[in-house]
Amino acid sequence: MAWINDEPQGDPGRLFAGMEDPDTGRVDNILRIHALHPEGLNAHFRLYEAVMSGTVSLRKIDRELIALRVSQLNRCRY
């Protein structure tokens, strides 16, 4: 049987600093899963920020709708 350590390394408060959802004050689950690999967490968060705020020609709602449609096309259940 495989065994995977499920406890984040280091201080979780520091690990997720600045990654809280501004509406809820919580860290999204999709980011929390990266706690075991901090480098992956930081890369994922930087990518998300770049995609979701990287252009002035699209409103945030438009970017969210595009992300939703891409998830639907990829059959993502999350």
C-alpha positions in Angstrom: 0.0 0.0 0.0 1.3 3.4 -0.9 1.9 6.0 1.7 2.0 9.7 1.1 2.7 12.3 3.7 -0.3 14.7 3.8 1.1 17.3 6.1 2.4 20.5 4.5 6.1 21.3 5.1 6.7 24.5 7.0 4.2 27.1 8.3 0.9 26.8 6.4 0.0 30.4 7.3 3.2 31.6 5.7 2.9 29.2 2.8 -0.5 30.6 1.8 0.1 34.3 2.7 -1.5 36.6 0.2 -3.4 33.7 -1.5 -6.7 34.2 0.3 -9.8 34.7 -1.8 -10.7 38.4 -1.3 -14.4 37.5 -1.0 -14.2 34.7 1.5 -10.8 35.2 3.2 -10.1 31.5 2.6 -7.5 29.7 0.5 -9.1 27.9 -2.4 -8.9 24.1 -2.2 -7.2 23.9 -5.6 -4.3 25.8 -4.1 -4.3 23.9 -0.8 -3.6 20.7 -2.6 -0.2 22.1 -3.5 0.8 22.5 0.2 3.0 19.4 -0.1 5.0 21.0 -2.9 5.5 24.7 -2.2 7.3 25.3 -5.6 4.3 23.9 -7.4 2.0 26.1 -5.3 3.9 29.2 -6.1 4.0 28.4 -9.8 0.3 27.6 -9.9 -0.6 30.8 -8.1 1.6 32.9 -10.4 0.0 31.3 -13.5 -3.5 31.9 -12.1 -2.8 35.6 -11.4 -1.2 36.1 -14.8 -4.2 34.5 -16.6 -6.9 36.2 -14.5 -5.4 39.7 -14.4 -3.1 39.7 -17.4 -5.2 41.8 -19.8 -7.2 45.0 -19.7 -9.2 44.1 -22.8 -11.3 41.5 -20.8 -13.3 42.1 -17.7 -12.9 39.7 -14.8 -16.3 38.2 -15.4 -15.3 37.5 -19.0 -12.1 35.7 -17.9 -14.1 33.7 -15.3 -16.6 32.7 -18.0 -13.8 31.6 -20.3 -12.2 29.6 -17.5 -15.6 28.0 -16.8 -16.1 27.0 -20.5 -12.5 25.6 -20.7 -13.2 23.5 -17.6 -16.5 22.2 -19.1 -14.7 21.3 -22.4 -12.1 19.4 -20.4 -14.8 17.7 -18.4 -13.4 19.1 -15.1 -15.7 18.3 -12.2 -14.0 20.7 -9.9 
